[in-house]
Amino acid sequence: MISLAPPDWLLRFRRRARADGKGGVVIRPRSIYILPTRQGMLLALVLLLMLAGSINYGSNLGHLVTFLLGGIWLSTIIHTWRNLLGLTLQPGQTAPVFAGQSALFQIQITNPSSLSRFGISLKQKNLQGEATDLPPNERRLLHLSIPTEHRGVLNLPQISIHTVYPFGLFHAWSYAELDTHCLVYPQPATSGSPPVEASYTRSDDGDRGVGADDFVGLRSYRQGDSPRHIDWKAFARQRGLLSKQFGGDRTERLQLDWDLLPPLDTEQRLSLLCRFILHAEGESLSYGLRLPGVTIDPGQGEHHKQLCLAALATFEGSA
Amino acid sequence: MRATTDQTLTPGLQLQLYLLTGLVLLPHVIHLPLPVSLFLFATLSWRLASLRLPRLQPGRWLLIPVTLVAVFLIYSQHQTLLGRDAGVSLLSVMLVLKTLEVRKRRDLTVTVFIAYFVIVTQFLFDQSFLLLIYLLLVLIGHTALLMAIQQVTPPQRLFDPYRKTFWIALQALPIALILFVLFPRLTHPLWHFGYDASAVTGLSDRVSPGTISQLIQSSETAFRVSFKQTPPPREDWYWRALVLWDTDGRSWFTRKNQPLSATTPRLVPLSQAVEYKIFLEPHRQHWLYALDLPAITHSGAELTPDFLLHAQSRVTRPIQYEGLSFTEYRIQDLSPAHRTRALALGEGVTDRQRRLVHEWQADNADAERIVERALDYFHRNPFVYTLNPPAYRDNPIEQFLFESREGFCEHYASAFTQLMRLAGVPARMVVGFQGGEYNRLGDYYTIRNYDAHAWSEVWFEQRGWVRIDPTAAVAPERVRNSIQPGVGGIGDPVRFLQGQGGLIQSALNDLGMLLDTAEVNWREWVLGFNRDQQFSLLRGLGFGFWRSGGWSILAVVLVVSVLGLIGLRLWLKARLKLSPTIRLYRRFCHRMAAIGLPRAPQEGPLDFSIRSCRLRPDLAPQIRAITRLYIGLRYGPRETRPQRLALAEQVRRFRPRRLSRAE
């Protein structure tokens, strides 16, 4: 129960499982906290009533049954504790997200023992993660989604692993600090287009003749050229058969330059750049990125996009 | 707190819950009024039906009228909503009504908690061992449902949660026993809800013709007794419960608020003291049984001037107490008030009775002679000792004495007492039990309802109150044997349990004794476990020097130790267990490290093998073999035993030496 968790000032003293060299943690015996759940308290109350009734009617069997349930109640503490004991948490791959989206952390929980574990769930503060059961010597991948607000590197905050198994009477949890992070790209700006004049540079040796939009120049006729592209005027001037060349999109490269952006603040500029990158990638343009201190040569493709977005995400600030 | 908490219950879990609800209510059906039982059955059937046909599922608006009907039903049956019986009805109804609104996991938890409470109420009605076992199983079933809802994926096998809960309950059993033994017991209830009328068969404090002969039909155990020494002869086994001074000519009773005699009658023992222990079944009365005539009492009871044991509170649970009696005695002092009382006559004294008594008095006016004549009268005339005497309507004593002459002990005792009073001999009636059946397995005697008996006491000036059993004059076997109940019709002579029949009969007797012995121990150590036994048990265990505060500490220490043991066991099981393969490889790495070739933390087995083979070509075949086996075992499709044995053999033989500097 969240409400039963200790207050924040106390949490500074809490024990937690810290990441080992590989970023994972092992839940050790003394790092597990246990408190009764609301249902556990309710049962305790029911048991007190049962005991009072048994005393009053002098029912020894009533005593016995009440004490048996009391014994189960008590030993549940240990069973709940045991349900977390020795589990290991390993961070998995986390796909980058845009600010405002939720970072989906993958955490692998391994049960290295021969005892089954049940009802294991992850939580970060009040954010509920997935729950799972873990048969002996098995591992499961759980997802914990954490909303992001700002671009940058989101280190996985301290998470907790929870269980109320076996009977929901006690709640055991342990804090774990996993060494993993999620790259948060800037949120793409909703509007704006690249400053056209300077950002489009003509390709020095672009794929001539591939495009169809703009007239680029003439070249000698080749077999197969469309008759409609033949420069008949030139032919009339006895200059031979020449074909008109039209340049396409790919003949141009988009250089996304920090300095050419309108004078906005850093985050807004990064948002704009993010939008341009996504747009350029969507239009299959070749694009490069220039930030203060960072230059990425023009390129294209998913990997290139990730590279550029990562540069935006980790951008430290203009000089 | 879990994402799964709000999930609705699967139909499978619901079915299990409702079936278990039925099982927990089943034993209550005998105690609950029939309409309430029918209501429970109907509601639960409704719930089960709605599992198959979801449109039958009651909405919340329907629950209110159903609840009102249920409360009305209980009130009309019990005329109250308080007290034990109405409370149990209410709780049972609450349980089935709760099942009607079960939708989520939380509802299941609440239902299970109510069921726990219902389980405990069962023991107010029946405390048999079998019921306990049954209810413990039902309890484990309910607890298993709590476990089933905590699993994220449904259990692979239906009975997995039941099995696991059974083991957890078994681990909790020592804690339950420790608390059971050490938890302080009160001698008095915390509060009274009033006593519920319940049909407990037993003696009553008003004896009319037919009172005791009805009781005779029951073979329920009244109490058990074990003698500390050799028991007195059977003829002396008169177990005293009540003295009845007053009569209206038909019934015998003792009027309340009679003036107490100024002097307490004195008991002069004339025989050895008989010491015994009585295990009394609850009879919801104040009186306690004692061998004629008790001389001492125990805490919680007093010895009345009539030499009866009177408990301070009604006996509502099995109790046990020590007794000390003298079978031969003399009681002195009869106050004038009591003498008057012991001579008072009820209605219905006839001339025929007077003539009979005058005849005796004319012969010899001595009280002892008159008693002899009276007994002789019963003996000589054709009196029949029968369980089923005719119904005497107008004047029972007159009709019994002169007309049908068929009667049971209460007829003989009341007629005899009346005749004595008529003759001027102070007399009173005593009711209790006579006899007892020996259980040689447990070395004790069982006194059952059919051993109930009534006799008389007359006052002789020289000897005080003397017990006279007129029934013995007619049927002397009565005081030597028990009655065989349920045999014979109206007017038939009573048949007695005598000797043993065939082999089967004796085997059945033995089995009966065994069961009775088990029951005695059950009663003595579980049901009757009280403050006294707690003290004597703890003294016997060597904790006598501690006060109850010390015992609380002891209880806490023991419970914590049990929890510690459970925890230790689970901790050992939950620890990382390295497979034998990994252990063997670790040993290999350890030996490599010993010759100066430690494996780097990030180094895979193959890399390590290549590096070490280059550094130590002399060990290469062995290192390669071990690495090959290890990789095969660890990452191969399956571990096979021959492979592991081969690896074990290789590692065992692998004893590398450090290269000397010269080489």
Chai-1 contact restraints between the chains, C-beta under 6 A:
chainA,res_idxA,chainB,res_idxB,connection_type,confidence,min_distance_angstrom,max_distance_angstrom,comment,restraint_id
A,M1,B,M1,contact,1.0,0.0,6.0,A-B,restraint_1
A,Q39,B,T109,contact,1.0,0.0,6.0,A-B,restraint_2
A,V46,B,F113,contact,1.0,0.0,6.0,A-B,restraint_3
A,M50,B,V120,contact,1.0,0.0,6.0,A-B,restraint_4
A,I55,B,L186,contact,1.0,0.0,6.0,A-B,restraint_5
A,I55,B,L190,contact,1.0,0.0,6.0,A-B,restraint_6
A,N56,B,P189,contact,1.0,0.0,6.0,A-B,restraint_7
A,N56,B,L190,contact,1.0,0.0,6.0,A-B,restraint_8
A,Y57,B,L124,contact,1.0,0.0,6.0,A-B,restraint_9
A,G58,B,R317,contact,1.0,0.0,6.0,A-B,restraint_10
A,S59,B,F123,contact,1.0,0.0,6.0,A-B,restraint_11
A,N60,B,V526,contact,1.0,0.0,6.0,A-B,restraint_12
A,N60,B,L527,contact,1.0,0.0,6.0,A-B,restraint_13
A,N60,B,F529,contact,1.0,0.0,6.0,A-B,restraint_14
A,L61,B,F123,contact,1.0,0.0,6.0,A-B,restraint_15
A,L61,B,Q127,contact,1.0,0.0,6.0,A-B,restraint_16
A,L61,B,L132,contact,1.0,0.0,6.0,A-B,restraint_17
A,G62,B,V120,contact,1.0,0.0,6.0,A-B,restraint_18
A,G62,B,F123,contact,1.0,0.0,6.0,A-B,restraint_19
A,H63,B,F180,contact,1.0,0.0,6.0,A-B,restraint_20
A,L64,B,F180,contact,1.0,0.0,6.0,A-B,restraint_21
A,V65,B,V120,contact,1.0,0.0,6.0,A-B,restraint_22
A,F67,B,A176,contact,1.0,0.0,6.0,A-B,restraint_23
A,F67,B,L179,contact,1.0,0.0,6.0,A-B,restraint_24
A,F67,B,F180,contact,1.0,0.0,6.0,A-B,restraint_25
A,L68,B,A172,contact,1.0,0.0,6.0,A-B,restraint_26
A,L68,B,A176,contact,1.0,0.0,6.0,A-B,restraint_27
A,G71,B,A172,contact,1.0,0.0,6.0,A-B,restraint_28
A,G71,B,I175,contact,1.0,0.0,6.0,A-B,restraint_29
A,G71,B,A176,contact,1.0,0.0,6.0,A-B,restraint_30
A,I72,B,A169,contact,1.0,0.0,6.0,A-B,restraint_31
A,I72,B,A172,contact,1.0,0.0,6.0,A-B,restraint_32
A,L74,B,L563,contact,1.0,0.0,6.0,A-B,restraint_33
A,S75,B,Q171,contact,1.0,0.0,6.0,A-B,restraint_34
A,S75,B,A172,contact,1.0,0.0,6.0,A-B,restraint_35
A,S75,B,I566,contact,1.0,0.0,6.0,A-B,restraint_36
A,I78,B,I566,contact,1.0,0.0,6.0,A-B,restraint_37
A,I78,B,G567,contact,1.0,0.0,6.0,A-B,restraint_38
A,R82,B,L570,contact,1.0,0.0,6.0,A-B,restraint_39
A,R82,B,A574,contact,1.0,0.0,6.0,A-B,restraint_40
A,L85,B,A574,contact,1.0,0.0,6.0,A-B,restraint_41
A,G86,B,A574,contact,1.0,0.0,6.0,A-B,restraint_42
A,P112,B,L576,contact,1.0,0.0,6.0,A-B,restraint_43
A,S113,B,A574,contact,1.0,0.0,6.0,A-B,restraint_44
A,L115,B,K573,contact,1.0,0.0,6.0,A-B,restraint_45
A,L115,B,A574,contact,1.0,0.0,6.0,A-B,restraint_46
A,F118,B,Q151,contact,1.0,0.0,6.0,A-B,restraint_47
A,G119,B,Q150,contact,1.0,0.0,6.0,A-B,restraint_48
A,G119,B,V152,contact,1.0,0.0,6.0,A-B,restraint_49
A,S121,B,R2,contact,1.0,0.0,6.0,A-B,restraint_50
A,Q128,B,A3,contact,1.0,0.0,6.0,A-B,restraint_51
A,A131,B,R2,contact,1.0,0.0,6.0,A-B,restraint_52
A,A131,B,A3,contact,1.0,0.0,6.0,A-B,restraint_53
A,A131,B,T4,contact,1.0,0.0,6.0,A-B,restraint_54
A,A131,B,V152,contact,1.0,0.0,6.0,A-B,restraint_55
A,T132,B,V152,contact,1.0,0.0,6.0,A-B,restraint_56
A,D133,B,Q151,contact,1.0,0.0,6.0,A-B,restraint_57
A,D133,B,V152,contact,1.0,0.0,6.0,A-B,restraint_58
A,D133,B,T153,contact,1.0,0.0,6.0,A-B,restraint_59
A,Y165,B,Q150,contact,1.0,0.0,6.0,A-B,restraint_60
A,P166,B,M147,contact,1.0,0.0,6.0,A-B,restraint_61
A,F167,B,L146,contact,1.0,0.0,6.0,A-B,restraint_62
A,F167,B,M147,contact,1.0,0.0,6.0,A-B,restraint_63
A,G168,B,L146,contact,1.0,0.0,6.0,A-B,restraint_64
A,G168,B,Q150,contact,1.0,0.0,6.0,A-B,restraint_65
